[in-house]
Amino acid sequence: MHWSDRLQRFDRRWIFLIMALAIVIPLYVPIGLPIKARPMTKAAFNAVEELHAGDVVLVSMDLDPASTAELEPYYRAVMLQLKRKGVKLVFATLWYQAPPLVARWLRETVDVAIAPPGTPGYEGLPDRAYVRNQDYVYLGFREGKQNIILGMGANLPGVFGGKTDDGTPFADIPWLRNIHGLGDFKLMVLVSAGAPGAKEYVQFAQNRYDLRMVAVTTAVSVTDLAPYYQAGQLLGIVAGLAGSAEYEVMVGKPSIGVQGADVLNAGHGVVIIAIVLGNLAYFASRRRKK
């Protein structure tokens, strides 16, 4: 039997096994391929670096558990960057699936230090544990999609009843007294898996209040948001897992995003090799028959 015929009769289960190994092995044995940040990622990073201690930043957490693999690495990296800048943080969400996820992320990244002094592999400025209603607030979830965005732009305290998620009045938090709407935030960080999210914030609020916004989104949604970056309505975009890995490297603390990038590279390599071999076998077989 000719080699091309044998290759075309190759048991596809071996391909599944090779793909499984390509996914699992890099998680334990990092490949360490170089990661170069794209301009959109650099722009998002620089927008956060321009903040000063005491600036108030809104983090809109509009996602569900299915999108965490792509968005969580960025969230953890940008939290470290924001906390070491010493800014005040306001968290909210427009997705009903998000509150349990947000509560866990706040416990793991805001209530405790992400990179205290002496953290292995990290040489940047350390962060510290933030205190709820002193360094940050969580406003919770509101249903209403675009209407909520419009309401937050005009009267943010009114949308949330003048209280944080745990019932603390805005008036009892000194740095919140000057936050009346979206236009009072120095920056908005949009962790967006879909609608409502970054696209709706741009469409309904950005131009009206001249907002400074950066966004992270899943890879399949980048094409929807890229025109807003080109128009200057989004200061930067972090594109899916690959963009999150780039952001981790820029922040100086490679973690699950870089590990995920290794898995993507290995998996894509297997797919490319399989496509090349399949086409070689097909054309060799056709040529031989002729």
TIKOL-766899 format. One record per residue (C-alpha): residue number from 0; residue in three letters; x, y, z. Coordinates in steps of 0.2 Angstrom, whole numbers. Last residue first. Example, Ala and Ser with C-alpha at 12.3 -4.5 7.8 and 13.67 -1.06 7.14 Angstrom:
<rs>
R    k    r     xx     yy     zz
R    1  ser     68     -5     36
R    0  ala     62    -22     39
</rs>
This chain:
<rs>
R    k    r     xx     yy     zz
R  289  lys    -17     49    -63
R  288  lys    -19     38    -48
R  287  arg     -2     43    -41
R  286  arg     -6     61    -43
R  285  arg    -22     59    -34
R  284  ser    -14     49    -20
R  283  ala      0     62    -18
R  282  phe    -13     76    -18
R  281  tyr    -23     68     -4
R  280  ala     -9     63      7
R  279  leu      0     80      6
R  278  asn    -17     88     10
R  277  gly    -20     77     25
R  276  leu     -2     80     31
R  275  val     -4     99     30
R  274  ile    -20     99     39
R  273  ala    -14     87     53
R  272  ile      1     98     56
R  271  ile     -9    114     57
R  270  val    -21    106     69
R  269  val     -7     99     80
R  268  gly      1    116     80
R  267  his    -15    125     85
R  266  gly    -16    114    100
R  265  ala      2    117    105
R  264  asn      0    136    103
R  263  leu    -17    136    112
R  262  val    -10    126    127
R  261  asp      5    138    128
R  260  ala     -7    153    128
R  259  gly    -17    145    142
R  258  gln     -1    144    153
R  257  val      2    162    149
R  256  gly    -16    166    154
R  255  ile    -15    156    170
R  254  ser      0    165    177
R  253  pro     14    177    171
R  252  lys     16    192    184
R  251  gly     25    206    176
R  250  val     10    217    171
R  249  met     16    217    153
R  248  val     17    198    154
R  247  glu      0    196    161
R  246  tyr     -7    208    148
R  245  glu      0    197    134
R  244  ala     -7    182    141
R  243  ser    -24    190    143
R  242  gly    -23    195    124
R  241  ala    -20    177    119
R  240  leu    -35    172    131
R  239  gly    -47    184    123
R  238  ala    -43    200    115
R  237  val    -38    214    126
R  236  ile    -45    230    119
R  235  gly    -38    248    122
R  234  leu    -44    266    123
R  233  leu    -61    262    117
R  232  gln    -70    277    108
R  231  gly    -54    281     99
R  230  ala    -62    277     82
R  229  gln    -50    262     79
R  228  tyr    -54    256     96
R  227  tyr    -73    257     92
R  226  pro    -70    248     75
R  225  ala    -61    234     85
R  224  leu    -76    230     96
R  223  asp    -87    219     85
R  222  thr    -71    210     77
R  221  val    -65    206     95
R  220  ser    -81    197     99
R  219  val    -75    179     94
R  218  ala    -59    181    105
R  217  thr    -69    184    121
R  216  thr    -68    202    128
R  215  val    -57    214    138
R  214  ala    -62    232    137
R  213  val    -54    249    140
R  212  met    -64    265    143
R  211  arg    -62    284    145
R  210  leu    -79    291    144
R  209  asp    -84    307    135
R  208  tyr   -101    308    144
R  207  arg   -112    307    128
R  206  asn    -99    299    117
R  205  gln    -96    284    129
R  204  ala   -114    281    135
R  203  phe   -126    272    124
R  202  gln   -116    265    110
R  201  val    -99    263    119
R  200  tyr   -107    255    135
R  199  glu   -118    244    123
R  198  lys   -102    237    115
R  197  ala    -93    234    131
R  196  gly   -107    224    139
R  195  pro   -125    220    137
R  194  ala   -122    209    127
R  193  gly   -106    199    126
R  192  ala    -92    192    137
R  191  ser    -87    209    144
R  190  val    -74    214    157
R  189  leu    -76    233    155
R  188  val    -63    243    164
R  187  met    -70    261    165
R  186  leu    -58    275    169
R  185  lys    -57    292    178
R  184  phe    -75    290    184
R  183  asp    -86    305    185
R  182  gly    -94    303    168
R  181  leu   -102    287    173
R  180  gly   -114    297    185
R  179  his   -115    305    202
R  178  ile    -98    300    210
R  177  asn    -93    315    221
R  176  arg    -99    307    237
R  175  leu    -91    291    233
R  174  trp    -74    296    240
R  173  pro    -82    299    257
R  172  ile    -91    283    259
R  171  asp   -105    285    271
R  170  ala   -115    295    259
R  169  phe   -116    280    247
R  168  pro   -126    271    260
R  167  thr   -120    254    265
R  166  gly   -133    241    261
R  165  asp   -121    226    257
R  164  asp   -123    228    238
R  163  thr   -119    247    240
R  162  lys   -133    260    243
R  161  gly   -140    275    235
R  160  gly   -154    265    227
R  159  phe   -143    257    215
R  158  val   -150    266    199
R  157  gly   -152    282    209
R  156  pro   -134    282    215
R  155  leu   -128    281    196
R  154  asn   -139    296    190
R  153  ala   -136    301    172
R  152  gly   -124    288    166
R  151  met   -129    275    177
R  150  gly   -147    277    171
R  149  leu   -142    276    153
R  148  ile   -132    260    157
R  147  ile   -147    253    166
R  146  asn   -158    256    151
R  145  gln   -146    247    140
R  144  lys   -148    231    150
R  143  gly   -162    232    162
R  142  glu   -157    221    177
R  141  arg   -146    227    191
R  140  phe   -132    217    199
R  139  gly   -121    222    214
R  138  leu   -114    239    219
R  137  tyr    -98    232    226
R  136  val    -87    245    234
R  135  tyr    -68    248    235
R  134  asp    -55    255    246
R  133  gln    -65    259    261
R  132  asn    -82    251    258
R  131  arg    -73    234    257
R  130  val    -55    235    262
R  129  tyr    -42    231    249
R  128  ala    -28    219    253
R  127  arg    -11    225    247
R  126  asp     -1    226    231
R  125  pro     17    224    228
R  124  leu     27    234    215
R  123  gly     34    223    202
R  122  glu     47    209    203
R  121  tyr     36    194    202
R  120  gly     43    177    200
R  119  pro     40    171    218
R  118  thr     30    184    228
R  117  gly     42    191    241
R  116  pro     32    207    244
R  115  pro     13    203    242
R  114  ala      7    199    224
R  113  ile    -12    196    224
R  112  ala    -15    204    241
R  111  val    -32    199    249
R  110  asp    -50    206    249
R  109  val    -47    211    231
R  108  thr    -41    196    221
R  107  glu    -48    180    229
R  106  arg    -63    187    239
R  105  leu    -67    199    225
R  104  trp    -66    185    212
R  103  arg    -78    174    223
R  102  ala    -91    188    224
R  101  val    -90    191    205
R  100  leu    -93    173    201
R   99  pro   -108    172    212
R   98  pro   -114    189    205
R   97  ala   -112    185    186
R   96  gln   -126    175    180
R   95  tyr   -138    190    181
R   94  trp   -128    200    170
R   93  leu   -127    219    171
R   92  thr   -113    219    184
R   91  ala   -105    232    196
R   90  phe    -88    235    204
R   89  val    -82    252    210
R   88  leu    -63    253    214
R   87  lys    -52    267    222
R   86  val    -35    268    215
R   85  gly    -18    264    223
R   84  lys     -8    261    208
R   83  arg     -3    244    215
R   82  lys    -22    240    216
R   81  leu    -25    244    198
R   80  gln    -11    233    191
R   79  leu    -15    218    202
R   78  met    -33    220    197
R   77  val    -28    221    179
R   76  ala    -19    204    180
R   75  arg    -33    195    189
R   74  tyr    -46    202    177
R   73  tyr    -35    197    162
R   72  pro    -33    179    167
R   71  glu    -52    178    171
R   70  leu    -57    183    154
R   69  glu    -53    169    142
R   68  ala    -57    154    154
R   67  thr    -70    164    162
R   66  ser    -82    164    147
R   65  ala    -93    149    152
R   64  pro    -95    155    170
R   63  asp   -104    171    164
R   62  leu    -99    189    160
R   61  asp   -102    207    162
R   60  met    -91    213    176
R   59  ser    -91    232    175
R   58  val    -76    239    184
R   57  leu    -78    257    188
R   56  val    -62    267    192
R   55  val    -60    281    205
R   54  asp    -43    290    206
R   53  gly    -36    290    223
R   52  ala    -18    285    218
R   51  his    -15    291    200
R   50  leu    -20    283    183
R   49  glu    -10    284    168
R   48  glu     -4    266    170
R   47  val    -22    260    167
R   46  ala    -23    268    150
R   45  asn     -5    261    146
R   44  phe    -11    243    149
R   43  ala    -26    246    137
R   42  ala    -15    254    124
R   41  lys     -2    239    125
R   40  thr    -16    227    122
R   39  met    -23    236    107
R   38  pro     -5    238    100
R   37  arg     -1    219    101
R   36  ala      9    212    115
R   35  lys     23    199    111
R   34  ile     23    182    119
R   33  pro     39    172    117
R   32  leu     36    153    118
R   31  gly     38    146    135
R   30  ile     33    128    132
R   29  pro     27    125    150
R   28  val     28    107    156
R   27  tyr     13    104    167
R   26  leu     -1    114    158
R   25  pro      9    112    142
R   24  ile      6     92    144
R   23  val    -13     93    145
R   22  ile    -18    101    128
R   21  ala     -5     94    117
R   20  leu     -8     77    125
R   19  ala    -27     78    121
R   18  met    -23     83    103
R   17  ile    -12     68    101
R   16  leu    -25     57    108
R   15  phe    -39     64     97
R   14  ile    -27     62     82
R   13  trp    -24     44     87
R   12  arg    -43     41     87
R   11  arg    -43     47     69
R   10  asp    -36     30     63
R    9  phe    -25     33     48
R    8  arg    -34     27     32
R    7  gln    -28     43     23
R    6  leu    -10     40     29
R    5  arg    -10     22     23
R    4  asp    -16     28      6
R    3  ser     -3     41      5
R    2  trp     11     29     10
R    1  his      6     17     -4
R    0  met      0      0      0
</rs>
